[in-house]
Amino acid sequence: MIELDHVGFRYAGRSEPVLRDISLSIGEGELVLFVGQTGAGKSTLLGTINGLVPHFTGGHLEGDVSVAGVSTRSRPPREFAHLVGVVGQDPLAGFVTDTVEDELAYGMEQLGLAPQVMRRRVEETLDLLGIAELRRRALRTLSGGQQQRVAIGSVLTTHPKVLVLDEPTSALDPTAAEDVLATLARLVQDLGTTVLMAEHRMERVIPFADRMIYVPGSGGVLDGTPPEVLRDMPIAPPIVQLGRLAGWDPLPMSVRDARRRASSLTLGSPPARTTTAGDVLLTASGVVVRYGPKVAVRDVDLSLHAGEVLAVMGRNGSGKSSLLWAVQGSGPRQGGTVRAGDADPKSLSSSEGRKLVGMVPQTASDLLYLQTVEAECAAADAESGAEPGLCRGLLDRLAPGIDPAAHPRDLSEGQRLALVLAVQLSAAPRVMLLDEPTRGLDYTAKAALAQMIAGLTAEGRAVVVATHDVEFVATIAQRVVVMAEGEIVSDGPTAEVLGGSPAFATQVAKILGEPWLTVADVRAALPQEVR
């Protein structure tokens, strides 16, 4: 189905190629997972499949890429629309209509399908992805996760032979992610669709993958089955880390496999998780947010303490982002009060408010407006009154090696997020709000972000993280709030909320049960000679 013959690629103005002499053959009906660190070249490699690289990106392509016997060199990407469906990292950037139903139908209209066929496929796709209730909603009013499902659906309706998905579950809650992956697996098994997927949250996708391609960032790739590739990879999901720690061979690829071997582990007491917090830095009382007739946040009370990391979780559309924007002061708030110190953030200027409550939105690039990374960092230092170089230092800890002369829009999704995090953190706000901060970040970058968050709380700041990444929450948070339909339905210690929930349980919790959450917990409880 797909042939890459000695493919290499270099972006214009760069001395080193991103891809070097890559040859791959991908057959019909395979689900292939592409993994690698942020900026390693996964998106570039996927972009060659339908000719977006180099026809859209520019640069120099060596070798040849063909799909169903047709070379992408000889034809523009539009002539592959019936063969290859692409879902990018930023769903909103790819939308061309205003409502969900129109977006699902648009691709079929361009292919000239009959109206009755279009109607049937729209209904089928709405049901497949569980978004039937969104059919008439405006796309810009949807949550990030809802937008992601619509973007996937708009490609599925055209019934392509090949699906290329870049971080398709990054903004989805655990249940929605499982539903989407099960749908993709069904397309592979029942219809013979070839699915190529880049995803940092390997723990979600590995059970479905037939094959894994590791992009290490050196230009080449490592190709094999998931157990073969994961054996020596420097990055790995929790279940594989647990298998390595326990010395299991072969490594488990599913929770079921690991649970069968878990009885061989001899563990002591789980490490205690600190739940102490300092003074109250921010209080929210009776917060209400409405968008027309829709109530997004209903009478929510919240308190944030010095030295605390609070995770806000819940299904897509539950009100997490609306609550964060209302607390930060930039978003709508039709009722309730918010106090950070002696002030309501909504009453302050943007520069004053940024030093009090910082916010990193889901679409991080919204905060980037200059022409180079260097200029963004310099502006952040100047606006914050910080020492020159502080922002760049923060960026290097999150995503090292980014060219200071690079345009922010040319960075990968994870690199852009790291840049915005560094820009916001340079103001050193007492309260930091992060909306889906791990979207697009690999395991290494997430570990660096966790260390940075720990440093902020050690200085007496409060950090709020709205996320679907349960593994990250288990690592960083002392307290978890779960929202549903705009209300807080659960508020408690991390081990209690995650360990007791089938939807939000970590891989380790599913294998060993409560109160085990992370591989670090298990390592600390193993006998000294086994660690």
Secondary structure, DSSP 4 states (H G I P E B T S, - for coil): -EEEEEEEEE-TT-SS-SEEEEEEEE-TT-EEEEE-STTSSHHHHHHTTTTHHHHTT-SEEEEEEEETTEETTTS-GGGGTTTEEEE-S-HHHH--SSBHHHHHHHHHHHHT--HHHHHHHHHHHHHHTT-GGGTTSBGGGS-HHHHHHHHHHHHHTT--SEEEEESTTTTS-HHHHHHHHHHHHHIIIII--EEEEE-S-HHHHGGG-SEEEE--SSS--EEE-HHHHHTT-SS--HHHHHHHHHT-SSPP-SHHHHHHHGGG----PPPPPP----SEEEEEEEEEEEETTEEEEEEEEEEEETT-EEEEE-STTSSHHHHHHHHHSSS---EEEEEETTB-GGGS-HHHHHHHEEEE-SSGGGG--SSSHHHHHHHHHHHHTPPTTHHHHHHHHHSTT--TTS-GGGS-HHHHHHHHHHHHHTT--SEEEEESTTTT--HHHHHHHHHHHHHHHHTT-EEEEE-S-HHHHHHH-SEEEEEETTEEEEEEEHHHHHHT-TTT--HHHHHH-TT--SHHHHHHHS-TTT-
